[in-house]
Amino acid sequence: MCGIIGYVGGRACRELIVQGLERLEYRGYDSAGFALLDGSDDGFAMVRAVGNLAKLREASADMNGATGATTGLGHTRWATHGRVTEANCHPHLSGDGKVAVVMNGIIENYVELRHQLQESGVVFHSETDTEVLPHLIAQHYRGDLLAAVQEIIPKLSGHYAFVALHADEPGRLVGTRHECPLVIGEGDGERFFASAIPAFLRETRDVVLINDSEIVVIEPDRTTILNAKGEQLERHAERVDMDEDAAEKGGYETFMLKEIHEQPAALWDTIGDRIRPDGTVHLEGFGLEDAALARVERVHIVACGTSYHAGLVGRYLIEDWARVPVHCEVASEYRYRTCLAGPGDLVIGITQSGETADTLAAMRVARERGAHVIALTNIMGSQATRDADGVLYTRAGLEIGVAATKSHTAQIMALALLAVKLGRLKWALTQPGAIDLAEELRRLPEGIERYLESDAPTHVREVAEKYADRPFFLYLGRHVGVPVCFEGALKLKEISYIPTEAYPAGEMKHGPIALLDEGSPVVVVATDGHVFDKVVSNIQEVRARGARVIAVATEGNQEIGAHVDDVLWAPKTPALLSPVTALVPLQLFAYEIASIRGLNVDQPRNLAKTVTVE
Ligand code: AGP
């Protein structure tokens, strides 16, 4: 959503803060800013700029003041309240210019607080909810920033993480979190606050995780953590082994392309040693004994966006291999419906970031009703892992591109492992069947690696060049190809901004076929399987209306070429696993079209990598 960073220590911190923001830019990049304190009587040196961080660097290039500052705050914004303007950039200051605050999330009662502050004479300079914080802190400040923050927290409702700095207290930052991420990095004689570990990973790997409602004071040699009652808590730093290079592009033009090519490794790592040659599956951290898992009669899956599409694939896998009914729903709807989950049910929250507000809320609703809730996530220590009874990690590594790719196919892999495990526990899957599936799962990374190293990606670009100027695309699929066409359409729309529709192919004649005109491009997921002939019929229906058909088909299929204009081949795999292989050409197809259009595929407009607000 937004990126926060704070620094106290012995080093000049301006560049540390800007570099940290650059590593958080995937969280939001409408605008950015920082405030520095060098202990002089000049107060804050603050720079804010609309646009990405290159604009902030430009705006601060001739900055003279506070170049030696060793205390500072920085923020990169994804607008929630208030337009994308410089006045709405963080940090926000109190009226006396003494308090600076950066925030991620939403203060839901900010209107009421704003009115109260205005009635007491406060003048606001922005449209944001965040600006109530520095004014409130200033009103409660009597020489101790920590005390002032402690006093205002009970007045706030919403989900947020913020860090505050007072001009009279250089070398000291105070931060807190409530349902939004905030972590502490501990270096030698220096400390960091950040929304995510990559912001300071180059400087330290010693990370302190904090929980909701805890308040933290960082000073160069000290981290003080207090609970809501003001009691001091002992918390030791954990050493993280996150691969720093993962946050670089590794020679690829963009993070997204790098991450598409990292899918074989992501799949292989997600399998790890979890499935044994005898077909048994071991899911560390799942938090549910096999005997209890064997008694599960219902599975609910809640997620958003691409993660929801993984859940739709998981539904086919679990229902087919374990014969357990699966209800899969977008979290933003699930959280407000009458929740029928209960004790004995398994609820899986799928969330790459582990911080998506709607998914966290849906998981909480299910957990309150007694279900066993699992976080299927890519980020260790994320909020979802703390809210759940157990975890099922994808091991896709850091994913910087806003458009999810490797984390998505890794989610499907994790769900496949769970489906095999559940199938064996339910006696719905024989051991030979499980052994065969284990072998097929292991073949997936190899097949995709071979595909990516072949001339297939070049062919995808050639096909993309034929259609890159089209104003609309219809995506169709059947059975397990439906979530694939949903995801393929989402990839194209979110990085190329081209309007797309994605529909079950059987539904197309109940309305969407009216959208087709001479030359309309229709992407059809036509991988091998029991519905292939039905898909071919739908292809003939759309071609009869003048559409141009691009099929995603299984390598070696001899029939499809006669029915379509272009084919994007996918590595051969059993039908139920075909989403994992069919998605790769669709990811590349979207990537190539967006690239041909000259768009920023890593940071698409209006989007953010993590949506920590409703
Ligand atoms: C994926 O390409 C999108 N950026 C978006 O739909 C994303 O999948 C969604 O916001 C959910 O994020 P999460 O997996 O971190 O919960």
Residues whose N, C-alpha, C, O or C-beta is under 5 A from the ligand:
A	BS01	AGP	C304 G305 T306 S307 I350 T351 Q352 S353 G354 T356 V402 A403 A404 A608 K609 V611
